[in-house]
Amino acid sequence: MSSIDRVERTLLKTRKTLFEVCRDLDVEIPDRDDLVVDQCSHCGTWNYKYKLNEDLDGNPICNYCEDLVGR
C-alpha cells in the first residue's frame, strides 16, 4: 500500500489535519491535489471528493452539512 493510500484511509471520516496524519504515519505531506479525499469546508470531516458538492462560494460541502445549512 502506498503512502498516499495510507494517508487517505487514515483521514477518511475524521477531522484530523493532513499534517497530523502524515506526522503519525511518518510520511511526507502529499500535495492535496493528489489525494482522492477532501475536507468539508463546514464541518471539517474528510470525505471522498466525488461525494462532496460545492456550496455557493465554491467550497466543498458534504451531504450532511448541505442538508443542514443548504448550499
Backbone hydrogen bonds, N-H to C=O, Kabsch-Sander energy under -0.5 kcal/mol:
donor,donor_aa,acceptor,acceptor_aa,energy
6,R,2,S,-2.0
7,V,3,S,-2.3
8,E,4,I,-2.7
9,R,5,D,-2.5
10,T,6,R,-2.0
11,L,7,V,-2.3
12,L,8,E,-2.2
13,K,46,W,-2.5
14,T,11,L,-2.0
21,V,17,T,-2.1
22,C,18,L,-2.4
23,R,19,F,-2.4
24,D,20,E,-2.6
25,L,21,V,-2.4
26,D,22,C,-0.8
27,V,22,C,-2.2
34,D,31,D,-1.8
35,L,32,R,-0.9
38,D,47,N,-2.7
40,C,45,T,-2.1
41,S,60,P,-3.2
44,G,40,C,-1.5
46,W,14,T,-2.2
47,N,38,D,-2.6
49,K,36,V,-2.6
51,K,48,Y,-1.7
52,L,49,K,-1.3
53,N,61,I,-2.8
55,D,59,N,-2.7
56,L,71,R,-3.3
58,G,55,D,-1.9
61,I,53,N,-2.9
66,E,62,C,-2.2
67,D,63,N,-2.1
68,L,64,Y,-1.6
69,V,65,C,-3.2
70,G,65,C,-0.6
70,G,66,E,-1.6
